[in-house]
Amino acid sequence: MTSTFHGSPASPESPETSPDAPAGGSELHGPVLAWFDRHARDLPWRRPEAGAWGVMVSEFMLQQTPVVRVLPVYEQWLARWPRPADLAADAPGEAVRAWGRLGYPRRALRLHAAAVAITERHGGDVPSDHGQLLALPGIGEYTAAAVASFAYGQRHAVLDTNVRRVFARAATGVQYPPNATTAAERRLARALLPDEEATAARWAAASMELGALVCTAKNEDCGRCPLADRCAWLLSGKPAHDGPPRRGQTYAGTDRQVRGKLLAVLREAADPVEQADLDAVWDEPVQRARALDGLVADGLVEPLEDGRYRLPLS
């Protein structure tokens, strides 16, 4: 059965930071699920025709990347590679090329590696078993739970940044969750899961959507929140216990920017690229060489014996 809806290692905690499931925690389910029924965005990976592969592709692309940037790349990706075997049959460099400017292009290589493993181990079908998902290359705790929940309607705690923020505010009364997911958060998330499997999968999607659209990191809209009358943080006066969320990483002038410029040249070239073409995109030679070496070390760029460079073929 396919039902499309739509980490970090555990860390030690002290009793002071170990939230118990709130009394009557199940009272959170009804308002959030009803809100989700009315306000959920119509996203292509939430449609039944997306299937498990579409859900998996979206989860890779949405890591640290907003929906508006993902949508066009996602649609082009699925049109070109509608099944894992289609991607597996292509060179990993083509995945990097198609990734475009989504950022963090190693995700493209990991998705390609997962497609190869799915083709070789599972007959080309994304597995529904959580353990088998977790064993795929590039699949961590969050992605395995998300695919099992959103693609197969299973009961798993799906803890992305949005869900963690909703739970921190509504259940534990703090403004922001810790920087890294804690064992206490996982325990709370499991305690808040509805018992019925399909409802738990909808709850995972609904709580994530609430964090994305209403209970946002900045400028939260408590007036539109279905949990406003029972949110521990709001009812306590919205204390700023944990300080502001971390600022976004500066991009201009960083190695990330240089790597992006170098990759752009390689993505747009049908043939291997001369060193001079790469040199032209950034004036500072030490930083440029460091960025290029990093791309090679990450497997995103392949150096040739004649001194040229290309996207990887294997």
Residue, then its C-alpha position, 0 to 999 in steps of 0.5 A: m500500500t502506498s499512501t503519500f502524505h506530505g538526523s542527529p545522533a542521540s545525546p545524553e540529557s539531564p533530568e532537567t532537560s528531559p520533557d515528559a509527554p504532556a498530560g493530554g498530549s493527544e489533545l494536540h492531534g485534533p486541532v492540528l490535523a483539522w488545520f492541516d486538512r484545510h491549509a496543507r499546500d498542494l505539493p507534487w510529492r504529496r500527491p498519490e502519483a508521486g509514489a515512494w520515489g517521488v517522496m524520497v527525491s523531495e526529502f533529499m532536495l528539501q534538506q536546508t532548501p526552501v520549497v520554492r527553489v525545490l519545485p522546478v528542479y524536482e519536477q525536472w528530475l522526476a520527468r527525467w528519472p521517474r524511477p530509481a533505476d532510471l537514475a541509477a543507469d545514468a552517470p552520477g555526474e548527471a545527477v550533479r548537473a541536474w541538481g543545478r543551484l539547489g546547493y549542497p550538491r553532495r546530496a545529488l551524489r547520495l541520491h544517485a547512490a541510493a538509487v543504485a542500491i535500490t535497483e541492486r537490492h530491491g528490484g528498483d522499488v523503494p523499500s517500505d521497511h524502515g530498517q532497509l531504508l536506513a541501510l541505503p546510502g545517504i539515508g539517515e534517521y530523519t529521511a528513513a522515517a519521513v519516507a516510511s511515513f509519507a510514502y507508506g503511511q507508517r507510524h514513525a516520529v519524523l523530527d525535522t526542524n519545523v516539527r522540533r520547533v512546534f513540539a518545543r513551543a507547544a509541549t515544553g514551553v521553550q521558544y526554540p529546540p536545541n541545536a542538535t536533536t536530543a534523546a529527550e526530543r525523540r522520546l517526546a515525539r514518540a509519546l505524541l504519536p497517535d496510536e493509529e498508523a495512518t493517523a500518525a503519518r498524517w500527524a507527522a505531515a501536519s505538525m511539519e506543515l504547521g512549523a513551516l507555515v505558522c509556527t515559524a522560526k521568526n515572526e510566528d503567527c500565533g493568531r492563526c495557530p490551532l494550538a494557540d489555546r494550549c501552547a505552553w510557550l504562548l500561555s507562559g507569555k512567550p519567554a525567550h529562554d533559548g535566544p534567537p535562532r542561529r543566523g544563516q551562514t554567510y555565503a558571499g566570499t566563502d568557499r561555498q560560493v567558489r565551489g558553486k561557481l566552479l560547479a556551474v562551469l562544469r554543469e554547463a559544459a558538455d566536454p571536460v573543462e580546461q583549468a583556465d576556464l575554472d580559473a576565470v570564475w574566481d580571482e583569488p588562486v589559493q581559495r579557488a584551488r582549495a575549493l576545487d580540491g574540496l570538490v574533487a575530494d567530495g567526488l563531485v569533480e573528476p580530474l583527468e590526466d590531461g589537466r582537465y576536469r569533468l563531472p564524475l562518470s562513475 
